[in-house]
Amino acid sequence: MRVEAAEKTLQDAELAEDMSAYASMQAKIPFYQRLRVKLIFFISLAVLITEILVFVPSIADMKDRWLETRHQAAQALGLAFVNKQGDLDGDDILHSTAFSVIRITRANGRTMTLSRKNPAPVTQVIDLRHSNEIASLWETLRILLLRDRRGAIEVVGALGGRDGVLSAIIPKTIVYQILLEFTGQFIAVSFTIAIIAALLIYLIIYELLMRPWGHIYDNMLEFVAEPHDPGRILVPEQRNDEVGLAQRRIAAVERVLQQNYVRQKHLVDLGLAVSKINHDMRNVLASAQLVSDHLAEIDNPVVQKLTPKLLRAISRAIRYSQSVIAYGHAQEQLPQKRRLGLRHLVDEVHESLAVAGKEQVELRNLVPENFEIDADSEQMHRVITNLIRNAVEAITADENRVDCAARRISISAGRIGATAVIDVEDTGPGLPARAKEHLFAPFQGSTRRDGIGLGLAICLELVRAHGGTIKLLEDGRPGTHFEIRLPDSGFKYGMV
């Protein structure tokens, strides 16, 4: 018992250590992987992309409006000399302007030109009367990004209010400087807006989502570390949105988990106590059985009458004690599946079954001769044994003898797709409603007064380990009918 207590203490310590290690591991999230860092990064990236999408058409529009303004200024300057004819020396006139050439062409063919010395050759013509936004956008990016500053731009437009055309030639270097200045201003303003927008969006998202989810995250780590403490259960906020609903659901789940944890811990403690009691009780019962054997040898009518009853009672107590200990300590191995003949397995079970009254019951093995299943031979042997033993005991029980005209157990099998279906039926009295309510529950599903109630619980555990199901079928016929379904991975269609 000291060894068992020491093992339990060691297991509790290991569990607490694992929980603490898990909480510590979860808490040590690298800075760059934290949610708030990712949120700030993606918000900033989204704002940056938005600013870039705004910048491209903005700078093209700014360039067009600047050229229109320069063209209007060129009109005012050119109209002052409109009555002049021919080429004029424009060095002094255009010195303080952005133009290298201003040319006015009247409807009657007369031309007036203001020109600086050695103007740059025209490499691009922009007609304000027929604007093309895509072409303007491309030319703007080409000047700014490719630094295309060679030559000059000729801006052509109508002569305001008069018949004629005015052409103004502007060096590209000047246009490039204007675009560069606008870009710098735009970046400064955009950077400020991006910081303010990202900060505001982050604060909003933090308050609506990150702070409550961070609270949930911290609470989960604390709850995992000490699940037995009711104070670790999440306290939901007074919110009516999805976050509030999630917090209330998590709090409800943690409350159930805490109760189950405490209940399971109590059961473990109780199981340890029961194991100690059973261990000592077996020694006491063994001594009592030894004394009872000696009592049976006494030649006394009263002793001879009472001793068998005493022996049966002691034997039942020993069996119960052994069954409780076996169930509490059993660790079922994973099924070692292989192809095995079910008919042969049923025959083996019938031959090896040791239960009183077996000769009074007819066993019908209706499994096809070549029917195979994919299962663990030893574990399926135990499942069939438990079902047949229960059926034999139910049929041959004293209080059921009158009700059972034909004492028969039938075992059949078939397939539904790639699923093997095994049916175990008997002609016994059936199961009472009380037994059906806790049919597969340990210590609760027995129908006999001296039954332990572990047979069907073991069957359920073994069948589930195979990935199958077992259930009681209510088909309206006398007796009980259990159906087992097992996945048959080795089955090939077209084969029996």
N, C-alpha and C positions, 0 to 999 in steps of 0.2 A: 504494500500500500504506500509506503514511503517513496518507492520508486515511481509509482503512478503519479503521486502528488508532485514529485520533482519534475516528471515529464510535463505535467500540465503547467506548472510554473514556468518551465523553460519555453513551452509553446506560447504562453501569454507574453513572455518577454520578447520572444522573436517577433510576434505579431505587432507589438507596440513599436519595436525597432524598425520593422518594415514600414509601418505607417509613418513614423517620423522621417525615415529616409525618403519616402515618397513625397511627403510635404516639402522637405528640404530641396529635393530635386526639382519639384515644380516651381519653387520660389526662386531658384537660380536661373532665371531666363536671361540670356544675353541682352544687353541694352538695345542693340540694333534689331532684335526680334520682338521687342515689346510692342504691344498693340498701339500705344500712344505715339511711339516713334513712327510706326508704319502709317498711322493716321495722318500725322503732320506731313510726312513725306508725300503721301498720295494727294493730300489737299493742295500742297504747294505745287506738285506736278500738274494737277488739274488746272490751278489758277495760271500757271506758266503757259500751258498749252492754250488756254483761252486767250491770254494776252498775245501770244504769237498769232493766233487766228485773227485777232482784232488788229494787230500791228500791220500785217501785210496789206489789207485793203486801205488802212488808214494812211500809210505813207504814200501809196499811189494816189489817193484822193488829195492829200496835202500837196503833192507835186503838181497835180493838174490845177488845183486852185491857185498855187503860187505862180504857175505859168500864165494862167488867165489874168491874174493881177499884174504881172509884168507886161502882158500884152496890152492891157488897158493903159498902163503907164506909158508904154511905147506909143499908143494912139495919141495921148495928150501931148507928148513931145513931138511926134511927127506932124500933127495937125498945125503946130506952130510954124512949121516950115512948108506947109502943103502947097502954098502958092509958088514956092521956088521950083525950079525945074533942074533936072540933071543931078549930078553927084555933088554932094557938099562934103567939105572936110569936117568930119564929125568928131575928131579927137577931143577938141575942147568941149563939145556939147555932150558927148557920151562918156566922158571921163568918169563922172560920178555915178553912172548907171551900170546895170548889169549887162547892157547890150553891147555887141560889137558891130552890129549892122541893123538899121531900121530902113525898110523899103516900103514905099506906098505906091501902089499901082492903081490908077484911076480907070474908070470904065471906058474913057476915051483913049486909053493907051498911054497917057502921060505917066511918067515914073519919077519919083523923087527918092533919093537914097541918102541916108546919113550913115557914114561908115568910118570906123577907126582904121588906123594903118595896120596892114597885115592881119586881117581877121582870120580866125581858125576856119578850116573847111567844114562845110555842113555834112554831118554823118547821119543825121536823123531829122525827119520832118514830122511835126505834129500839127495836124489840121484841127483847130478848135471847132470848126463847123461840122466835122464828122468824127466825133469822139468814139474810141473803141476801148472799153474798160479792160479787156483781157490784154490787148497789146500794150496799153499804158502800164498795167501791172507788171508785165514781163520786162518792159524797158526800165521800169523803176528798179526792179530787183537786179537787173543786169548792171545798171550803173552803180548801185550800192554794194552788191555782193561781189561782182566781178571787177569792180573798180574801173569800169569802162569810161575813162575821162578823155578819150581822144576826140578831137574835133569839137563841133558845136551842134546845138539843136536849133532848128528853124521852126518858129512858132507862127503859124499862118492862121489869120482870122479876118472876119469882116471889118471894114472901116466903119466905126460906129456912126450910124445915121446917114452915111453917105455911100454913094456907089464906088466901090473899090475894094481892094484887098491890102491888108497891112501884114508885112512879114517882119518878125523880130528874131534876130539870131543871137543866141545866148551860149557862151562857152560851157561845155559840160563840167568843167572844173567847178564853176559856180554852183551848178545844180547839185553836184556831188557834195559840196560843202553844206548846202541847205539840207540835203537828205541826212547827212551825218549829224548835223545839229538836232534835227527832229528826232533821229534815232536815240541820241543821248537823252533828250528830254523825255521821250516816251519810256525809255528804260527806267529812268529815275522815278517817274510817276507810277509806272507799272509795278516797280519793285515795292514802292510804298503801299500801293493798293493791294498787292499780293500779300504783304505782311499783315495788313489790317484784315483783309478778307479771310486769310488762312487762320488768323487768330480768332476772329469771330466765329467762323465755322467750327473750329476746333472746340471752342468754349461751349457752343451749342450742343455739338455732338457729345462732348465730354459730360455735360450735365444730363443730357437725355439718355445716353447709352453707356458711355465708358465708366462713369462713376458707379452707377448701380451694378453693372456687370463686374466691375472690379471688386465691389463689395461681395457679390456672389462668389467670385473666384476666391477671395480671401476666406470667406466663410466655409467654402468647400474644403480648403486646405486645413482649416482649424477643425472642421467636423471629422475629416479623415484621421487627424491626429488623435482626437478624443471622441469617438462616436458614442461613448456611454454617457457623456455629459449633456444634459438637456439644455444647458446654457449655450452650447455650440450651435443650436438650431437657428437657422436664418430667421431674422425678424423682418417681415416684408414691409416695404414702404407703402404709404397711402396713395397708391397710383391706380388708375383705372385703365391704363394702356397695356400693351403686350408685355412690357417689362414687369409691371406690377403683377400681372397674371402669372408670368414665369416665376417670380419670386414666391408667390403664394403656393404654386405647385411644388417648387423645390423645397419650401418649408414643410409642406405636407409629406413629401417623400422622405425628407430627413427625419421628420417626426416618426414615421413608420419604421424607418431603418433603425432609429435609436431604440424604439420599443422592441423591435425584433432582435437587435444586438443584445439588449439587456435580457430579453427572454431566453435567447440562445445561451448566453453566459450562465444564466440560472440553470438551464437544462444541462449544461456541461458540468456545473458544480453538482447538480443533482445526480447526474450520471456517475460522477466520481464517487459520490456517497453511496449510490446503489451498488456500484461495483465492489466497494468495500464491504457493504452489508452482505452481498451475495457471496463474496469470498469467504467471509466468516460463517455465513449460513450453510454453505455447502459442507463445511467441516462439522457443524452441529448436526445437519441432516445425515451425514455419513455415519456419525456416531449413533444417531437414533435408529438408522436402518440396521446397523450392526446389532444393536440391542434388540430390535424387533425380530431379527432372524433367530436370536436365541429364545425369545418369547414363544416363537412358533413351535419350539421343541418341548415346551411345557405341556404336560398331559392334564390340561384343565379345560373343561368345556367352554367356560366363559372366555378364557384366554384364546382358545382356538377359534372362537367366533369373532372376537374383536381384532385379533392380530392381522388377518388379511386386509381388513379395512384400513388399519393403521399403516400397513405396508404400501397400499395403493396411494394413500394420502401423502406419505413421505416420498414415494416415487414421483408423483405429480409435482411436488414441491421441488425436487431435485431437477426434474426436466425443465420446469419453469425457470429456475435459477440459471441453469446452463444455457437455455435459449436466450435469456436476457443478456447474459454476458457475451454470448456469441454474436448476437445482433449488434450490440454496442461496439464491439471491437472489430467486426468484419470489415475488411477493405476489399471490395470486389475488384478483381483484375479486369482489365479491358478484354473484351471477347477476342479469342484467337479463332477467327472465322475460317472455315474450310467447307468444302462440299461434303455433306453427309446425308445418308439415306434416312428419311424420317420414319419409315415403316420399321426398319431394323431398330431404330432408337426406341420406338414405342414398345417393341417386343422386349428389349433389354430392361426398360423401366418396369414392365409387368413382371418379369422374372425376378428382378432384384427387390421389388417392393415388399417391405416388411410391415404389414399392418393387419391388425385383427379383422377377420371377416372378409378377407380378400377372396377366399374360395366361394363365398356366397354371392359374389357379384360377377356378372358376365362382362368381359372386356372385348369390345369389337374394334379391331384395328382395321379401319376402312381406308387407310392411306394407300394410294397406288403403289405398286411394287417398286417402280423406278423413280418415285418422287424424291427429289433432293432439295435441300435448303442450304443457304449460306449462313452458317451459325457456328457457335462454339459448342462442341459436343457435350462437354461437362456441364456447362451452364444450362443448355436446353434440356439435358437430362434432369436437372434439378427442377426446372419449370414444370415439365410434364409430370414428374414425380409428385410435386406439391399439389397439382390440380387433381391427379388421380387419387392421391391419398385423401384429400378433402372430400372427393365424391364418394369414395368407399366408406369413410367414416360417417358421412351424412346418410347414406343409404342403409347402413347396417346399425345405425343407432337404435336403441331399444324403443324409443318413443315413436320411431318412424316405420317400424316393421309392418304394422297393419296397413299403412297408407301406400306402401310400395308393392304393387302386384308383380312387377317385373323389375328386377335389380340389374341394371345394365348401364355400362359406360361406353360411349362411342367416340372414337377419335377419327376424324377425316381431315383431308387437306385438298387444296386446290390453288389456283393462281388467278389473280386479277392483274393483267399486264405483267409487270416485273415484280409483283408483290406476292409473296407466299402467304396463304391464309390457312390457319390451322384452327379447327373447331373441336372443342372438348365438351361433350354433352353427357348428361346423366339423367336418370329417371327418378331421382330422389325427390324429397319434399320441396326443393327450392330454397330460396333464401328469404328470411323475414325482412321486413322493411327496415328494422333497426340495423341489421347487418349491411344492407345495401347502402345506407347513408355513409358508413365508414368502411367500405368494402376493402380498400387497399391501404388503409391507415394501420400502422404498426400497433399491435396490442388492442385494436378496437374492432377488427373485422371478423373475429371468430364467432361461429354460430353455436359452439358447444360450451357447456358450463366449465369444462376443464381445458378448453382450448386457449392457446396463447395469442393467436391472431397475427402471426408473422409469416405464414405460408404465402398468402397473396401479396403481401408487401414485398417479399423477396422476389416473387414472380414479376411484379411490376418493375422492380429495379433492374432485374436481369434483362427483361424484354426491352426496356428503354435503352439499356447499354448497347443493344443490337440496333438501335434506331427504329424500333418497332413500337407497336401499341398492343395493349391487352384490355378487353372490356367485357362486361357482362351484357349479353344480348337478351332483350325482353321480347321473345317471339310468341308468347302466349301459351307455350306448351309446358307440361309439367317438368319439374327438375330445373337444373341450371345449364346454361349454355355460355361458355367462354370462347371468345374469338381472339386469336393472336394473329397479328399481321407483321410480317418481317420483310424488309427490303431485300430483294434477291438479286444482288449485283452480278452473280455468276450465271443467271438464267439467260438462255438464248431462245428467242421465239422459234417455234416450230419443233421444240424438244419437249418431252414430257418431264 
